[in-house]
Amino acid sequence: MPSHFKYPPDKDLRRLLRFEPDSGAIWLGELRMLLMHTSALAGLRQDLIGSVGASHAKRILTRMGYASGLSDAAYAIKLRPNESLQASFLVGPQLHMLEGAARVTPTKLDFDVASGQFHGEFRWDQSWEAHAHRQKYGTVDEPACWTALGYASGYTSAFMGRLILFKETRCAACGADHCQIEGRPIEEWPDGEEHRLYFNEDSLMEKMVALQSQIEALKSTFEPATLGGHLIGNSTAFRKAYALMEKAARTQVTVLLTGETGVGKERFARALHQLSTRQKGPFVAVNCAALPAELIEAELFGVEKGAYTGAHASRAGRFERADGGTLLLDEVGELPLAAQAKLLRALQEGEIERVGGEAARPINIRLLAATNVDLEKAVREGRFRRDLWYRLNVYPICLPPLRERVADIALLADAMLARFCALHDKRLSGFAERALQALEKHDWPGNVRELENLVERGVILASQGGMIQLEDLFPNVPDAGQISLDAHGKLANLPRSHDDDLSERILNSGSSLDEIETRALNYAVAHARGNLSEAARMLGLSRAQLAYRQKRSNTNAAESKLDPADRSERLP
């Protein structure tokens, strides 16, 4: 490699590549990666060529490489913001090598991002793709590094902001000792337009999309859809609850919605109302836990003028406002016993009396109740009327917690992302893979409401035009149990960025190594309140090792106070 094309140190890139043995995941930054046998990829190439022909196979594999290059380009400037543009660009070839595609040597590199000019030539040695193709088909007449070419085009196009086409001018699959590629803006190639189809959806892709659309249309006939933006999900637990709700919707049965806080009981209630014959009537929801005990009856049943101090006018309650429609009593388990008695009478008689009134008023409502309280337990403890529980528990639907709906998390998060992007005027391209995996692994004690809050925070913290990263959602998640690559390509626990910051502060302190060790020893002993065994454990030493280091430290400190002449006399 010419000296002016010397690669920058790749420690920053090796830190991106992390292995998590406990979770079974490999990460490149925020992108999940996968180690695969080249023989398996070679078999895939062979099957594609055999099933759809070499031309379509080339398009598919080029597009796969192109997508990979686009993903890696997102890290280039982000990783090396303070270095030269060339150092930032060389992230791509360095990552391509780190990912095992080939040994990449730039032989010509001339570009200007502002004007869109680019001309690059690179040598590839030990291309896995050329080797795999040659093993299956022998020496061929046409270059065969389709995926790698797609990668180079995708990475450079994203970096330059325009379509850069790379072509293979020499290929090991054709008998050469190495591969050589050249890249220029697609308009500068005489046959550039003929290659544009490799980066656009071709007829095969269009057929696949059309078939997928037909499949989705068929699935929509038996899968729950999004109802007014409220209900989203396809998991087994969600579909079971949805099916129960759907059956009850067309009837007038009283439905009791149960489940943990934040599972979406009110949204299920609204969806049930929209599916019912009362959908044109009002939907009135009241949170029983939010009402002061002395005002609950007035809020539910209404009040007549002069019924109590401050009642200057007659006022309809929630029952009357829901007439002809649906009334949801949320957190019904929090109702005091006196209000429970009046509620039971209203349900049995089909009429209510306002506070301070004498005339009964007929009501025509569909009652839904919701609670996160175990009402059966509350009945046993005397906190809830048994007869009212029987009246409400006609058709119970238990809504599953989010941790039992892992398959729905991505669907819910995407819908929330779109809503909050519009609300906060942000343009984001989605969730980073590591962030999405963290969402799926989270225990969700707050369920859908907690997810909603996290997504909104992520939208606010994410950079405009970027993706929501793990730290935007969970800023305090440690990078525990991760292994990366050392300079020799061996698995190792690399220091994290804050470790590097600590090292830099130590080097900039002006203290010698002996002084730093003495400070650490003294601090540990002081922190352990003089307990040497505890101090040794804090430092990862035995008590004897700590005593030895203290003695050596004290000796060095005493000698440093002697005159040079005195010190020389002590030397052997």
C-alpha positions as CSV (number, residue, x, y, z in Angstrom):
1,M,0.0,0.0,0.0
2,P,1.4,3.4,-0.8
3,S,2.5,5.4,2.2
4,H,-0.2,8.1,1.8
5,F,-2.9,5.3,1.9
6,K,-1.7,4.0,5.2
7,Y,-4.7,2.8,7.2
8,P,-5.4,4.6,10.5
9,P,-5.3,2.4,13.6
10,D,-8.3,0.2,13.7
11,K,-8.8,-0.1,17.5
12,D,-12.0,2.0,17.2
13,L,-13.4,-0.5,14.7
14,R,-12.4,-3.6,16.6
15,R,-14.2,-2.2,19.6
16,L,-17.3,-2.0,17.5
17,L,-17.2,-5.7,17.0
18,R,-18.4,-7.3,20.2
19,F,-19.2,-10.9,21.1
20,E,-21.8,-11.6,23.8
21,P,-21.5,-15.3,24.6
22,D,-24.3,-15.1,27.2
23,S,-26.9,-13.7,24.8
24,G,-25.7,-15.4,21.7
25,A,-25.3,-12.2,19.8
26,I,-22.5,-10.5,17.8
27,W,-22.6,-6.8,17.3
28,L,-20.9,-4.3,15.0
29,G,-21.8,-1.1,16.8
30,E,-25.5,-1.1,17.0
31,L,-26.0,-3.7,14.2
32,R,-26.4,-7.3,14.9
33,M,-24.0,-9.5,12.9
34,L,-23.7,-13.2,12.1
35,L,-20.8,-15.5,11.6
36,M,-21.5,-17.9,8.7
37,H,-19.6,-20.6,6.9
38,T,-18.3,-19.5,3.5
39,S,-19.3,-22.9,2.3
40,A,-22.9,-22.1,3.3
41,L,-22.8,-18.8,1.4
42,A,-21.3,-20.6,-1.6
43,G,-24.1,-23.0,-1.5
44,L,-26.6,-20.2,-1.4
45,R,-25.0,-18.6,-4.5
46,Q,-25.2,-22.0,-6.3
47,D,-28.8,-22.4,-5.4
48,L,-29.7,-18.9,-6.5
49,I,-27.9,-19.3,-9.8
50,G,-29.6,-22.7,-10.3
51,S,-33.1,-21.5,-9.5
52,V,-33.4,-17.9,-10.8
53,G,-30.4,-17.8,-13.2
54,A,-27.0,-16.0,-13.0
55,S,-28.5,-12.5,-13.9
56,H,-31.1,-12.5,-11.1
57,A,-28.7,-14.1,-8.7
58,K,-26.2,-11.3,-9.4
59,R,-28.8,-8.7,-8.7
60,I,-29.9,-10.3,-5.4
61,L,-26.4,-10.7,-4.1
62,T,-25.3,-7.2,-5.3
63,R,-28.3,-5.7,-3.5
64,M,-27.5,-7.7,-0.3
65,G,-23.9,-6.3,-0.4
66,Y,-25.2,-2.8,-1.2
67,A,-27.4,-2.9,1.9
68,S,-24.5,-4.0,4.1
69,G,-22.3,-1.2,2.8
70,L,-25.1,1.4,3.5
71,S,-25.2,0.1,7.1
72,D,-21.5,0.3,7.6
73,A,-21.3,3.8,6.1
74,A,-23.4,5.1,9.0
75,Y,-20.4,4.6,11.3
76,A,-17.7,6.2,9.2
77,I,-17.9,9.9,10.0
78,K,-19.4,9.2,13.4
79,L,-16.4,7.1,14.4
80,R,-13.7,9.5,13.3
81,P,-15.2,13.0,13.4
82,N,-12.0,14.8,14.2
83,E,-9.8,13.1,11.6
84,S,-9.3,13.7,7.9
85,L,-12.1,12.8,5.4
86,Q,-9.8,10.2,4.0
87,A,-9.4,8.5,7.4
88,S,-13.2,8.5,7.8
89,F,-13.7,7.0,4.3
90,L,-11.1,4.3,5.0
91,V,-13.4,3.0,7.7
92,G,-15.3,1.1,4.9
93,P,-12.3,-0.8,3.6
94,Q,-11.1,-1.5,7.1
95,L,-14.5,-2.9,8.1
96,H,-14.7,-4.9,4.9
97,M,-11.5,-6.6,6.0
98,L,-12.6,-7.0,9.6
99,E,-15.8,-8.7,8.3
100,G,-13.7,-11.2,6.3
101,A,-14.5,-10.2,2.8
102,A,-10.9,-9.8,1.5
103,R,-7.7,-8.0,2.2
104,V,-8.3,-4.5,0.8
105,T,-5.4,-2.3,-0.5
106,P,-6.3,1.2,-1.9
107,T,-4.2,1.8,-5.0
108,K,-5.9,5.1,-6.1
109,L,-8.2,7.3,-4.1
110,D,-9.3,10.7,-5.2
111,F,-12.6,12.2,-4.0
112,D,-14.3,15.4,-3.1
113,V,-17.6,15.1,-1.2
114,A,-18.7,18.7,-1.8
115,S,-18.5,18.3,-5.6
116,G,-19.5,14.7,-5.7
117,Q,-16.3,13.7,-7.5
118,F,-14.9,10.2,-6.9
119,H,-12.4,7.9,-8.4
120,G,-11.1,5.0,-6.4
121,E,-9.2,1.8,-7.2
122,F,-8.7,-1.0,-4.8
123,R,-6.9,-4.4,-4.8
124,W,-8.6,-7.3,-3.2
125,D,-6.5,-10.3,-2.1
126,Q,-8.1,-13.6,-0.8
127,S,-11.6,-12.6,-1.7
128,W,-13.9,-15.2,-0.2
129,E,-16.4,-14.8,-3.0
130,A,-14.0,-15.3,-5.8
131,H,-12.7,-18.4,-4.1
132,A,-16.2,-19.8,-3.4
133,H,-17.3,-19.2,-7.0
134,R,-14.2,-20.8,-8.5
135,Q,-14.6,-23.8,-6.2
136,K,-18.1,-24.4,-7.6
137,Y,-17.7,-23.4,-11.2
138,G,-14.0,-23.5,-11.9
139,T,-12.3,-20.6,-13.8
140,V,-15.0,-18.4,-15.3
141,D,-15.1,-15.6,-17.9
142,E,-17.0,-13.0,-15.9
143,P,-16.1,-11.4,-12.5
144,A,-17.9,-13.0,-9.6
145,C,-17.5,-10.9,-6.5
146,W,-21.0,-9.6,-6.6
147,T,-21.7,-9.2,-2.9
148,A,-18.4,-7.5,-2.3
149,L,-18.9,-5.1,-5.2
150,G,-22.4,-4.2,-3.9
151,Y,-20.8,-3.5,-0.5
152,A,-18.2,-1.1,-2.1
153,S,-20.9,0.6,-4.1
154,G,-23.3,0.9,-1.1
155,Y,-20.7,2.2,1.3
156,T,-19.2,4.7,-1.1
157,S,-22.6,5.9,-2.4
158,A,-23.7,6.6,1.2
159,F,-20.5,8.4,2.0
160,M,-20.6,10.5,-1.2
161,G,-24.3,11.2,-1.3
162,R,-24.6,9.9,-4.9
163,L,-24.6,6.5,-6.6
164,I,-21.0,5.4,-7.1
165,L,-20.7,2.3,-9.3
166,F,-17.8,-0.1,-8.7
167,K,-16.8,-2.6,-11.3
168,E,-14.4,-5.5,-11.1
169,T,-11.6,-5.0,-13.6
170,R,-9.8,-8.1,-12.5
171,C,-11.1,-11.2,-10.7
172,A,-9.5,-14.2,-9.1
173,A,-12.5,-16.3,-10.2
174,C,-11.3,-15.6,-13.8
175,G,-7.8,-16.9,-13.0
176,A,-6.1,-13.8,-11.8
177,D,-3.9,-13.9,-8.7
178,H,-6.0,-11.1,-7.1
179,C,-9.1,-9.0,-7.7
180,Q,-9.1,-5.3,-8.7
181,I,-12.0,-2.9,-8.5
182,E,-12.6,0.6,-9.7
183,G,-15.3,3.0,-8.7
184,R,-16.7,6.2,-10.2
185,P,-20.1,8.0,-10.3
186,I,-22.4,5.9,-12.3
187,E,-22.9,8.6,-14.9
188,E,-19.1,8.5,-15.7
189,W,-19.3,4.9,-16.8
190,P,-20.2,4.5,-20.5
191,D,-22.4,1.5,-19.6
192,G,-23.4,2.9,-16.2
193,E,-27.2,2.8,-16.9
194,E,-27.0,-0.9,-17.7
195,H,-25.7,-1.5,-14.2
196,R,-28.3,0.8,-12.5
197,L,-30.7,-2.1,-12.4
198,Y,-28.5,-3.9,-9.8
199,F,-29.4,-1.2,-7.3
200,N,-33.1,-0.9,-8.2
201,E,-35.9,-3.4,-7.7
202,D,-36.1,-5.6,-10.8
203,S,-39.0,-7.6,-12.1
204,L,-38.2,-10.6,-9.8
205,M,-38.3,-8.3,-6.8
206,E,-41.5,-6.8,-8.0
207,K,-43.1,-10.2,-8.3
208,M,-41.9,-11.1,-4.8
209,V,-43.4,-7.8,-3.4
210,A,-46.7,-8.5,-5.2
211,L,-46.8,-12.0,-3.8
212,Q,-46.0,-10.7,-0.3
213,S,-48.9,-8.1,-0.7
214,Q,-51.3,-10.9,-1.6
215,I,-50.1,-12.9,1.4
216,E,-50.6,-9.9,3.7
217,A,-54.1,-9.3,2.2
218,L,-55.0,-13.0,3.0
219,K,-53.6,-12.7,6.5
220,S,-55.5,-9.6,7.2
221,T,-58.8,-11.5,6.8
222,F,-58.1,-13.6,9.9
223,E,-55.6,-11.5,11.9
224,P,-56.5,-8.6,14.1
225,A,-55.8,-5.3,12.5
226,T,-55.0,-1.9,13.9
227,L,-58.2,-0.3,15.2
228,G,-58.0,3.4,15.0
229,G,-54.4,3.3,16.0
230,H,-55.3,1.7,19.4
231,L,-54.8,-2.0,19.1
232,I,-51.7,-3.5,17.5
233,G,-50.5,-7.1,17.9
234,N,-50.2,-10.6,16.4
235,S,-48.8,-12.6,19.3
236,T,-50.7,-15.6,20.5
237,A,-51.6,-14.0,23.9
238,F,-52.8,-10.8,22.2
239,R,-54.9,-12.7,19.6
240,K,-56.6,-14.7,22.4
241,A,-57.6,-11.6,24.2
242,Y,-58.6,-9.9,21.0
243,A,-60.8,-12.9,19.9
244,L,-62.7,-12.8,23.3
245,M,-63.2,-9.0,22.9
246,E,-64.4,-9.4,19.3
247,K,-67.0,-12.0,20.4
248,A,-68.3,-9.8,23.2
249,A,-68.4,-6.6,21.1
250,R,-71.7,-7.4,19.2
251,T,-73.5,-8.3,22.4
252,Q,-74.6,-6.2,25.4
253,V,-72.8,-8.3,28.0
254,T,-70.9,-6.5,30.8
255,V,-67.2,-7.0,30.2
256,L,-64.6,-7.0,33.0
257,L,-61.1,-6.2,31.7
258,T,-58.3,-7.3,34.0
259,G,-54.5,-7.1,33.8
260,E,-51.4,-5.4,35.1
261,T,-51.2,-1.6,35.1
262,G,-50.3,-0.2,31.6
263,V,-51.4,-3.2,29.5
264,G,-53.9,-1.0,27.6
265,K,-57.3,-1.8,29.2
266,E,-58.8,1.5,28.2
267,R,-57.7,1.1,24.6
268,F,-59.2,-2.4,24.5
269,A,-62.4,-0.9,25.9
270,R,-62.5,1.8,23.2
271,A,-61.9,-0.8,20.5
272,L,-64.7,-2.9,21.9
273,H,-67.0,0.2,21.7
274,Q,-66.0,0.8,18.1
275,L,-66.9,-2.8,17.2
276,S,-70.2,-2.7,19.0
277,T,-73.6,-1.6,17.8
278,R,-73.2,1.4,20.1
279,Q,-70.2,2.8,18.2
280,K,-72.2,6.0,17.2
281,G,-73.0,6.7,20.8
282,P,-70.7,8.3,23.4
283,F,-67.8,6.5,25.0
284,V,-67.3,7.8,28.5
285,A,-64.4,6.6,30.7
286,V,-64.0,7.4,34.4
287,N,-61.0,6.6,36.5
288,C,-62.5,5.6,39.8
289,A,-59.1,5.8,41.6
290,A,-58.6,9.4,40.6
291,L,-61.9,10.7,42.1
292,P,-62.0,11.9,45.8
293,A,-64.2,9.6,47.8
294,E,-66.7,12.3,48.7
295,L,-67.2,13.2,45.1
296,I,-67.5,9.8,43.5
297,E,-71.3,9.5,43.7
298,A,-71.8,13.0,42.3
299,E,-69.4,12.2,39.4
300,L,-71.0,8.9,38.6
301,F,-74.7,9.7,39.1
302,G,-74.9,13.4,38.9
303,V,-76.1,16.1,41.4
304,E,-79.1,18.3,41.9
305,K,-78.8,21.9,42.6
306,G,-78.5,22.6,46.3
307,A,-77.7,19.0,47.2
308,Y,-74.6,20.2,49.2
309,T,-72.6,23.4,49.7
310,G,-71.2,24.4,46.3
311,A,-73.8,22.6,44.2
312,H,-75.1,25.8,42.5
313,A,-76.5,24.0,39.5
314,S,-77.8,20.6,38.6
315,R,-75.2,18.5,36.7
316,A,-75.4,15.2,34.9
317,G,-73.1,12.4,36.0
318,R,-71.1,10.0,33.9
319,F,-73.9,7.5,33.6
320,E,-76.2,10.0,32.0
321,R,-73.5,11.3,29.7
322,A,-72.9,7.8,28.4
323,D,-76.6,7.2,27.7
324,G,-76.9,5.3,24.4
325,G,-73.3,4.4,24.4
326,T,-70.6,2.8,26.5
327,L,-69.4,3.6,30.1
328,L,-66.0,2.4,31.2
329,L,-65.4,2.3,35.0
330,D,-61.6,2.1,35.1
331,E,-59.9,1.0,38.4
332,V,-63.3,-0.2,39.6
333,G,-61.6,-2.1,42.4
334,E,-60.8,1.3,44.1
335,L,-64.5,2.3,44.6
336,P,-65.5,2.7,48.3
337,L,-68.2,0.3,49.6
338,A,-70.9,3.0,49.7
339,A,-70.4,3.8,46.0
340,Q,-70.3,0.0,45.2
341,A,-73.8,-0.4,46.7
342,K,-75.3,2.4,44.5
343,L,-73.5,1.1,41.5
344,L,-75.0,-2.4,42.0
345,R,-78.5,-0.9,42.3
346,A,-78.0,1.1,39.1
347,L,-77.0,-2.0,37.2
348,Q,-79.8,-4.1,38.6
349,E,-82.5,-1.5,38.1
350,G,-81.3,0.1,35.0
351,E,-81.8,3.6,36.5
352,I,-79.9,6.0,38.7
353,E,-80.7,8.8,41.2
354,R,-78.7,12.0,41.3
355,V,-77.2,13.1,44.6
356,G,-79.9,15.2,46.3
357,G,-82.6,14.1,43.9
358,E,-85.7,12.0,44.4
359,A,-86.7,11.0,40.8
360,A,-85.2,7.9,39.3
361,R,-83.7,8.4,35.8
362,P,-83.6,5.4,33.4
363,I,-80.2,4.8,31.7
364,N,-79.3,2.9,28.6
365,I,-75.6,2.1,28.7
366,R,-73.2,-0.7,28.0
367,L,-71.0,-1.1,31.1
368,L,-67.3,-2.1,30.9
369,A,-65.2,-2.3,34.0
370,A,-61.4,-2.5,34.3
371,T,-59.1,-3.2,37.1
372,N,-55.5,-4.3,38.0
373,V,-56.8,-5.5,41.4
374,D,-57.5,-9.1,42.2
375,L,-61.2,-8.6,42.9
376,E,-61.8,-12.1,44.1
377,K,-59.1,-11.5,46.8
378,A,-60.6,-8.1,47.5
379,V,-64.0,-9.9,48.1
380,R,-62.4,-12.3,50.5
381,E,-60.8,-9.4,52.4
382,G,-64.1,-7.5,52.6
383,R,-62.9,-4.6,50.4
384,F,-65.3,-5.4,47.5
385,R,-68.9,-6.4,47.5
386,R,-69.4,-10.1,46.5
387,D,-72.7,-9.4,44.7
388,L,-71.2,-6.6,42.7
389,W,-68.3,-8.8,41.7
390,Y,-70.7,-11.4,40.4
391,R,-72.5,-8.7,38.4
392,L,-69.3,-7.4,36.8
393,N,-67.6,-10.8,36.3
394,V,-70.0,-12.0,33.7
395,Y,-67.5,-11.9,30.8
396,P,-63.9,-11.4,32.0
397,I,-61.0,-10.8,29.6
398,C,-57.5,-10.9,31.0
399,L,-55.1,-8.7,29.0
400,P,-51.6,-10.2,28.8
401,P,-48.6,-8.2,30.1
402,L,-46.1,-7.0,27.5
403,R,-43.5,-9.6,28.5
404,E,-45.8,-12.3,27.2
405,R,-46.2,-10.4,23.9
406,V,-42.6,-10.2,22.8
407,A,-43.6,-10.6,19.2
408,D,-45.7,-7.4,19.4
409,I,-42.9,-5.2,20.8
410,A,-41.4,-4.2,17.4
411,L,-44.9,-3.6,16.0
412,L,-45.9,-1.4,18.9
413,A,-42.6,0.5,19.0
414,D,-42.7,1.3,15.2
415,A,-46.3,2.6,15.6
416,M,-45.3,4.7,18.6
417,L,-42.2,5.9,16.7
418,A,-44.3,7.3,13.8
419,R,-46.7,9.0,16.2
420,F,-44.0,10.7,18.3
421,C,-41.9,11.7,15.3
422,A,-44.9,13.6,14.0
423,L,-45.6,15.1,17.5
424,H,-42.0,16.2,18.1
425,D,-41.2,17.1,14.5
426,K,-38.4,14.5,14.2
427,R,-37.2,12.5,11.2
428,L,-35.9,9.1,12.3
429,S,-35.2,6.0,10.3
430,G,-36.2,3.5,13.0
431,F,-34.5,1.6,15.9
432,A,-31.0,0.3,15.8
433,E,-30.9,-3.5,16.1
434,R,-29.3,-3.5,19.5
435,A,-31.9,-1.1,20.8
436,L,-34.7,-3.2,19.4
437,Q,-33.2,-6.3,21.0
438,A,-33.0,-4.5,24.3
439,L,-36.7,-3.6,24.1
440,E,-37.5,-7.3,23.5
441,K,-35.4,-8.4,26.5
442,H,-36.7,-5.8,28.9
443,D,-39.1,-7.1,31.7
444,W,-41.7,-4.3,31.2
445,P,-43.1,-3.8,34.7
446,G,-45.0,-0.8,33.3
447,N,-46.1,-2.7,30.1
448,V,-47.3,-0.8,27.0
449,R,-47.4,2.5,28.9
450,E,-43.7,2.1,29.9
451,L,-42.8,1.2,26.3
452,E,-44.7,4.3,25.1
453,N,-42.7,6.5,27.5
454,L,-39.4,4.9,26.5
455,V,-40.1,5.4,22.8
456,E,-41.0,9.0,23.3
457,R,-37.8,9.6,25.2
458,G,-35.8,7.9,22.5
459,V,-37.4,10.1,19.8
460,I,-36.4,13.2,21.7
461,L,-32.8,12.1,22.4
462,A,-32.0,10.6,19.0
463,S,-30.2,12.6,16.4
464,Q,-32.3,14.1,13.6
465,G,-32.2,11.8,10.6
466,G,-30.6,9.0,12.5
467,M,-31.8,5.9,14.4
468,I,-32.8,5.4,18.0
469,Q,-29.8,3.9,19.7
470,L,-29.6,1.7,22.9
471,E,-28.4,4.6,25.0
472,D,-31.4,6.7,23.9
473,L,-33.7,4.2,25.5
474,F,-31.6,2.7,28.4
475,P,-28.8,5.2,29.2
476,N,-27.6,3.2,32.2
477,V,-27.3,-0.3,30.6
478,P,-23.7,-1.5,31.1
479,D,-21.7,-3.2,28.4
480,A,-21.2,-6.3,30.4
481,G,-20.1,-9.7,29.2
482,Q,-18.8,-8.4,25.9
483,I,-15.6,-9.6,24.1
484,S,-14.0,-8.0,21.1
485,L,-10.8,-8.5,19.0
486,D,-7.3,-7.5,20.0
487,A,-4.7,-6.2,17.5
488,H,-3.8,-9.8,16.6
489,G,-7.4,-10.8,15.8
490,K,-7.8,-12.8,19.0
491,L,-10.8,-12.6,21.3
492,A,-10.1,-10.3,24.2
493,N,-11.8,-8.0,26.7
494,L,-10.9,-4.6,25.2
495,P,-10.9,-1.5,27.4
496,R,-14.0,0.6,27.0
497,S,-14.0,4.3,26.1
498,H,-14.2,5.5,29.7
499,D,-11.2,3.3,30.5
500,D,-9.2,5.1,27.8
501,D,-10.4,8.4,29.3
502,L,-9.0,7.3,32.7
503,S,-5.7,6.3,31.2
504,E,-5.5,9.7,29.4
505,R,-6.1,11.5,32.7
506,I,-3.4,9.5,34.5
507,L,-0.9,10.2,31.7
508,N,-1.7,13.9,31.8
509,S,-1.4,14.2,35.5
510,G,2.4,14.4,35.5
511,S,2.6,11.7,38.2
512,S,5.1,8.9,38.1
513,L,3.9,5.3,38.1
514,D,5.2,4.9,41.7
515,E,3.3,7.9,42.8
516,I,0.1,6.6,41.2
517,E,0.5,3.2,42.8
518,T,1.1,4.9,46.2
519,R,-2.0,7.0,45.9
520,A,-4.1,3.9,44.9
521,L,-2.7,2.0,47.9
522,N,-3.3,4.8,50.4
523,Y,-6.8,5.4,49.0
524,A,-7.8,1.8,49.3
525,V,-6.5,1.6,52.9
526,A,-8.3,4.8,53.9
527,H,-11.5,3.6,52.1
528,A,-11.3,0.3,54.0
529,R,-10.9,2.3,57.3
530,G,-7.5,0.7,57.9
531,N,-8.6,-2.9,57.3
532,L,-5.8,-4.2,55.2
533,S,-7.5,-7.4,54.2
534,E,-10.5,-5.5,52.8
535,A,-8.2,-3.0,51.1
536,A,-6.3,-5.9,49.5
537,R,-9.6,-7.4,48.2
538,M,-10.5,-4.0,46.7
539,L,-7.2,-3.9,44.8
540,G,-7.3,-7.6,43.7
541,L,-4.3,-8.4,45.9
542,S,-3.5,-10.7,48.7
543,R,-2.8,-9.2,52.1
544,A,0.9,-10.2,51.8
545,Q,1.1,-8.5,48.4
546,L,-0.5,-5.3,49.7
547,A,2.0,-5.3,52.7
548,Y,4.9,-5.8,50.3
549,R,3.8,-3.0,47.9
550,Q,3.3,-0.6,50.9
551,K,6.8,-1.4,52.2
552,R,8.3,-0.8,48.8
553,S,6.3,2.4,48.3
554,N,7.5,3.7,51.7
555,T,11.1,2.9,50.9
556,N,10.9,4.7,47.5
557,A,9.3,7.7,49.2
558,A,12.1,7.8,51.9
559,E,14.8,7.6,49.2
560,S,13.3,10.3,47.1
561,K,13.9,12.7,50.1
562,L,17.6,12.0,50.2
563,D,20.2,14.2,48.5
564,P,21.6,12.8,45.3
565,A,24.9,12.3,46.9
566,D,23.3,10.3,49.7
567,R,21.3,8.2,47.2
568,S,24.4,7.4,45.2
569,E,26.1,6.0,48.4
570,R,23.2,3.6,48.8
571,L,23.6,2.2,45.3
572,P,25.5,-1.1,45.1
